Structure formats: structure tokens, C-alpha cells
Amino acid sequence: MVGLDPKVAVHHLSVKKGARPIKQGQRRFRPELIPLIENEVNKLIEIGFIREVKCPMWISNIVPVRKKNGQIRVCIDFKDLNNTCPKDDFPLPIAELMIDATTGHEALSFMDGSSGYNQIRMAPADEELTAFRTPKGIYCYRVMPFGLKNAGATYQRAMQRIFDDMLHTNVQCYVDGLVVKSKKREDHLYDLRKIFEHLRRYQLKMNPSKYAFGVTSGKFLGFIVRPRGIEIEQAKIDAILRMPEPRNIHELKSLQGKLAYLRSFISNLAGRCQPFSRLMKRMYHLSGMKPVTKHLKALSLT
């Protein structure tokens, strides 16, 4: 099993002392899902990401998620395990500052980690705590899976160590997203060589299907980065415009969350959204769309 050098990062769960182990009740799956689940489990076994385990103290359930191509992704419901793990407060970069820092560069390259979190190994003593039940048996992770409470912090810490001498000058990292930036285009090849030397040294792999080298603009953290500034993806705006009319507090919160994503592009967003906040504080059930539509027009989105 090839992955990130364990000297750089290994994921520890740090379960609180005295925590009572929980074995989640077995879930039932539709018959047509079972072969798809077993196929995904077999893939994880073959590449060495999981191993069979007997008599584990903790057992979580799988949650099959349908992909666009009709296949499924096997996710794990780690909520009970996560509740017993203290939060790792290693700071994640502030997305807005990172995006601003990528503007004004003549050459950019964008990359994503291959298999993301799975490149980092689990601490051997914690492997069996990740045990999960499938139709064909019980397995645990040998690598850090998605869904664990502090997985993002562990990955960010690893990236900090790997690129410590280049961060904020030639490289920006947000978990498994990487952008290489050069003020002058003629320096970009040199900067890329340094990046690849670091990747090779620490055995960190990038996804060959998700990269763009030597471009002047590209997508990073949901924004379009250009030499002269940043833009919001039109798809993000369209998603707000296509939202159904908010009919209750939950839908109104969803709208506010999407608007918050655009706060750098809308002046005085907090002030303009005050009518929405007042509605939520009073916990009113929306009876119509007229007041909401009026305030959306004030945001210049409709």
C-alpha cells in the first residue's frame, strides 16, 4: 500500500478515555444495491485500503451514495465515533484570503490530491475503531477515510509540513487542493519542478485527471482566479436564482447560506439580509414569496 510517508502524517483518533463503544444496528439494503456495495468493498480490499476485522468494539454502518454514472460510493456513518473524539483545532486557511493571494500572477497551475484523504494512513492502534459492517463482512480502514471528524485537519497539517518552505509564496494549499503561482511566466517551470520534487520526496500523489498547468486562470475553491482579480462562477449564481421559493425557516436558512458564499461580491450583504434574519428570529413560517422576492431584487440577483 503506497501512500504519504508516515513520518509526515498518520491519523490518530484520540478517542476520549472512558467513552462507551457503540455498535450501530445493522441496516437493510435493497437487493439490487447489495452487488454494487460488494463490488465497491472488493475494490477497497484489492487496493489495500481496508482489511477484515473480527470482534471489533466499535461498528459503524455504511451509507451507499448513488453516483451520476449509476454506480455507488460507499460512505461510512462515523457520527458515534466522531462524538467521542476531541476536535483538532489545527487551523484551516481562510478561503477568501487564499483566493486573493492567487491574483496578480502571470502563470498558475491547479492540482488535486489523488484519493484525497486515503493517502494518509491510520495509526495502527486506531484502525479497528473505524470498523464498519457490510453485507459480506466487517472491515476496518488502514488509511484515513472520509467522514472522520479531524480528517481535514490531519491533511492540512501534512500539506503544511510538505510545502512549508513554499507556502504563501509559490504555493497555496487548502486540504487536498493545490495551486502553484508564479509572478513571472518564465519562473513557472522552475516552481513546478520544486513542487514535484516535494511530491516525490514525500510520496504524495496528485490526480492526473484533475489538473491544469501553466494557465492564466482557473477554478480554485469555487471561484475563478484571474491575474486581475477573482470572479464568481455563474453556476453559483444560477443555483441561487433557480432555488424554489422559501416556504419555511429551513429553506430560508439554505438561501442565506448560499448568499453568504457571495459576500465578497455584494456590498453590505449583512444589512441587506436583515429582513431574512428577523424572519428567522421570530421563527415565522413564510406564507408567500413577495417579501423575499423584494429583498432578492435588492441584492441584484433577480
PyMOL commands that set and color helices and strands:
alter all, ss='L'
color gray80, all
select helices_A, chain A and resi 34-46+79-83+95-101+116-119+124-130+151-162+185-202+234-241+249-260+269-272+274-281+290-298
alter helices_A, ss='H'
color red, helices_A
select strands_A, chain A and resi 10-11+50-52+60-66+72-77+107-113+121-122+132-134+137-141+171-174+177-182+206-215+218-220+223-226+229-232
alter strands_A, ss='S'
color yellow, strands_A
deselect
rebuild
show_as cartoon
